[in-house]
Amino acid sequence: MAKLCLKNIYKSFESEKVKKQVLSDVSLEIEDKSFCILLGPSGCGKSTLLRLVAGLEQPDSGEIFIDDKKVNDVHPKDRNIAFVFQSYALYPHLTVYENMAFPLKIKGENKKNIDKKVKEAAEILGLEELLKRKPKELSGGQRQRVALGRAIVRDAKIFLMDEPLSNLDAKLRANMRVEIKKLHQKLNTTFIYVTHDQTEALTMGDTIVILNEGKIFQKDTPENVFKNPENTFVASFSGTYPMNLTDAKITEDIIEMGNIKFNIPNNYKEKLIGKNNIIAGIRPENIRLSEKEGDIKETFEIDFVENTGAIKVVYFKENGLKAVVNTTENISGKKTFFFSPNDIMFFDAQTKELIK
């Protein structure tokens, strides 16, 4: 069992007499055996949060519990936590075997147990043939697997990973995403994984916690974060292509988004009563070249097309909108696009929160 609970965490850092609040009143529960992603832009506090859990930093105030035991004053080595760093942090003068065995030697385990655990971890990660090599003889992906292996041998309650794939190329990152997800399933323990990569967050985690400016903006499943963002920040930050957001007006039963006008969708009529100014949002993937019954159609002048192979990302000159379309045809000049009113979300213009 490895449930984690953070209560009212505050953390700030001072430099050159300037105090910066990094985390502000953060409360969070991470369930036992879950794979939790901490997602947010650089500087939002996600790595600091990870270091607080590990005991590498101390909160200014607030409480940290592991399995209902307060650990604020517990030394990092006694928290039974494994930390996988972005930089691998391998000892260059030690072999793969010795790097993986190191935390067990520090704990004073006997050679027989060390050998057993290192070889088991090496088998899980496909490192059996590399145990005698030094880190300089390994590829980036192999080094990252060694770092994971060093964490595995500890039989930790919680695995903390701080952007472990950011130094790898795109193909290797994709492969390692699968390997880490499989590893979580094999170990059946709690993983907390920090990233700013949307694809990692949506494909790996069963829970996503989105942070911004030191606060939690949403904790939910990947599907709900994508389909039901709590506010405009989550809407604009989640997804490979951020949601289109644009100011809109309501006049009687008509919504105006720039030049686009349409009737208020039936499921929103009661929710939008009394509102004049709102923010409308639609995912780029929901703007199409083909028409369906009930669609809104609009002709846009194309500003730029980004060809990514299987899909094209189309940027329009009007409203700053963009679409993601699956097509092989050449797109330029003016083009008619279609989208359903039911795919549009609406946010309060003042609070920026989703109108439910």
Helices and strands as residue ranges (DSSP letters): E 4-15, E 18-30, E 35-39, H 46-54, E 61-66, E 69-70, G 76-78, E 81-84, H 96-107, H 111-125, G 128-130, G 135-137, H 140-152, E 158-162, H 170-187, E 190-195, H 198-204, E 207-212, E 215-220, H 222-227, H 232-237, E 244-251, E 254-257, E 260-263, G 266-268, E 277-282, G 284-286, E 296-307, E 312-316, E 322-325, E 334-339, G 341-343, E 345-348
